[in-house]
Amino acid sequence: MKTNGLEHIANAFSQARTHGRAALMPYYTLGFPDAARSLSVLESIACSGADLIELGIPFSDPLADGPTIQHSTQVALEQGASLERCLTWVAQLRQRGVRQPLMLMGYINPILAFGVQRFVEAADHAGADGFIVPDLPPEEAGELEAACFARQLALVFLAAPTSTPDRLSLIAAHTTGFLYLVSLTGVTGARRDLSQDLASFTQRARAATRTPLAIGFGVSTPAQARTVGQLAEGVIIGSALIDSVAHADDPAAAAAAFVSQMANSLIGH
């Protein structure tokens, strides 16, 4: 029997835990720097130590994203990326043998334009396991939540360090698959230092839910990944990965080297 998205994600976290480490979850923008190289990069990520993979859906107004991901999004859009093409690329990744859980991360407007029910059905058919929608609060997520529940796909919500206890409890009650902890206030992007309040924020989140916690935004070095991996069940890395690819003559090889280094940093921690 086919594993559903929620089971697939739970299994990935469980496998990482069995090996005594956090799960590594790279983020990469679909269609960057073009369709063919994007798929090659993602294949190499899958072969280099990723436990789950976040696939960024390009959007013209990515409010939560910093300069690196904004640039990758713009390039992908100029190359013809669209929500429909992204779903085709998910199916192609599955056809190429990528087995990790695939999380589609995108903004709500393209999903509404596509049709919520149609989007969830098409994503499920393509092989996606769940969704992260940064600009969708739980109070407005009813239709998407119902569609995900019907197909047992994850709908992951984000919590920020500024979230009040009540807000954190609300977000934790709605998130499925894992809870995405934004490590700092502001947009995505590599940072020199992690927030000094990250440990206490993670403790507050852990008190609110039994769902695995994954930390993203600003994680960019093996040392930072190791630190985050000691706090949470998942480590999300995006901008630093895209930076390594953007400046490489061989994007797939650069992605493989980067992800392998990050994966090695989590072993034994």
N, C-alpha and C positions, 0 to 999 in steps of 0.2 A: 504494500500500500504506500502511495506517495506521501512523504512527510510534508505537512503543511508549514507555512512560513514561521509560525510561532514555535513549532517544534524544532525546525531547522536552526533557528536563532538560539533557542535554549540549548540545543546539542552543541553548538559552537562554543558557547560560554562554558558548558560542562566539560568539553574536551580540553579547553585551555586550563580550567581549574584542575583537572586530572593531572596535567603536566606541571602544576605548581606555578602558574603564571597568569597574568591578565591576557585577555584576548586583544589582538591587534586589529584595528579597524581603519585602514587607509581610506581617505576620501579622494576621489578623482573626478574631474569634470568630464562628462561624456562629450565626445566630439572635439576634444582639444588634443593636439593642435589641428587635427582633422579626424575624420571618421576612422580611416584605416589605422593611423598611428594610435588613436585613442584605444581601439580594441586590442592592439598589440601591447600597449602599456598595461592595460587591465589584465590581460593574460599573464604577463610577466609578474604583476603584483600578486596574482593568485598563486603563482608557482614559487613565491619567494618568502612565504611566511605569514600572509594575511589570513586571519581567522574569519572575518566578515569584511565586506567591502561596501562603502558608501559611494553611490553613483550620483554625481551632481547633475541635475537637469538645468541646462542653461536658461537664464531668464534675464530680461533687459533691465530689471531694477532689483538686484539682489541685496536687500537692505542689511542682512546680517553678515555679509561677506566683505573682507578687506580687499586691498588692491590686487593681490596675487590671484585670488579666485575670481574677482571681478574681471580681470584681464582675460583669464582663461575662458570665462563665460562669453565675453565679447567676441573673442576669436572664434569660439565654437559657433556662435550665432551667425557670424559672418561667413562661416563655412557651411551654413545651412542646417544647423542643429535645430530640432523642434521636439516637442513632447512626443509626437508620433514616431519620429526617427529614434528617439531615445528608447522607446519600447522595443523597436526593431533591434536595436543594438543589444538590449538585455537578452533577447531571444538568441541573438548570434553568439553572445558570450556563453550561454548555456550549450549551444550547439558545438562550441569549441572546447567544451569540457570543463568550464569553470563551475566548481561545485559549492563554493562558499555561499553563505547567505548574502543576498544582494539587497541593500537598502536604497531605495530611490529618495534622494533629498532634493526637494524643490519647493517653490513658492505656490501659494494657493491660487493665484489668478489663472495661470495656465491650466490648472486642474479643473477649475470651475468652467473655463471656456471649453475644455475638452468634454466635460461631463463627469461628475464624480463617480457615478456607478460604472459608466463605461470605462473610465480610467482604471479603476480598481480591478475590474474584470480583465481588461487588456493586460495590465501589469502582472496579474496572477497567471494568466495564460502564457505570458512571455517568460516567466520564471523569477519574478521579483518576490521577495519575502516580506517586505514591509516598506513603510514610508516615514520620512522625517520632513515636517512642513514647518519651518522656523517661524513663519508669520501667522500661524493658525493657533489661537488659544483654545483650550479645552471647551470653553463655553460656546464656541462657534463650530465645533468639530462634529456635531451630531451625525450629519449625513455621511461623512467620511468614516467615522467610527463604526457606524452600523454596517457599511459596506465591507470594512475590514473584518469586523466580527463574523460576518456571514461566511467569509472565505478563510478565516483564521490566519489573517495577515497582521503583522505588527503595525501599530501606529504610535510612533515615539514622540513624546513631547520633551521640550527643553526647559530646564530650570536654571536660573541665574543666581549668582551669589547674593543678589539683592532680593530674592524671593522671600517673602514673609513666611513664617511657619504655616499659616493657613493656606497660603498660595502653594507652598511646596507640597502640602498634603493633598491639595486638589489636583495638582499636576501628577503626583505620584499615583493617585487613584485612577487616573485616566490612561497613563502610559502603558503600553504593552511591548514586550520584547526586551526592552531595557529603558532606563531613564538617562537621558542625555544631560549631563551636567556641563554647563558653560563655565569654563575655568575662570573667566574674568568678565568684567563688563566691557562692552564694546564689540567690535567686529572681529571676524576671523583674521588670522595672520600669525606668522612666527614671532615669538617674543624671546627676549634674552632671559627673562626670569619668569617663573611661575608665581602666581599670587600667594602671598604669605598666609592668606585665609583659606586656602584650598582644602587643607586637612579638616578644619572645623566645618566648612561647607559640606564636605563629603560625609562627615559624621551626622550632620543634620539630615541630609538626604537619606542616609542609611536608616535612620530612626523612623523615616516616613514610609519606607517600602521594603519589601523583600525582593523586588525586581532588581536584576543586575544594574550596576551603575557604570556608565561609560563617560569618560571625561574628554572633552575636546576644546578647541579654540586655544591657540598659542603654544601647543606642544610641538616642538621642532627639533629637539636633539635627543640622542640616545639617553643621556643623563636625565632629561626631563621625562622621557617616556618611562624610564625605570622608576622614577619618583611617583609618577601618576599610577603606574602599575602596582605600586605598593598600597595605593589608596582605594583603587576601584577595580572592578572586574573587566573593564574595557578601556583601551587607550585609542583615541581618535586622532589621526594626523592627516592634515590636508594641505595647507599652504606650503609647508616645507617640502613636501613630496612634489607638488606642482612646480615649485621653484627649481627643484633638481632636474625635472624633466624639461622645463622650458628652455634651459640653457645648455641642453645636451645635444651632441651630434647624433647619438643613438638613444632616443627617448625610452625605449623599452628596457635597454640595458641599464640606463640610469635609474629607472624606477625599480628594477630588480635589486640593484645594489643598495638603494636607499631603504627599501622595505626589509631586505635581509638584515641590514645593520640594526634597524629598529626592532625587528623580531628577536635578534640575538640579545639585545639589551634587556629584554623581558625575561629571559630564561633564568630560572632560579630566584625570581623575585616576585 
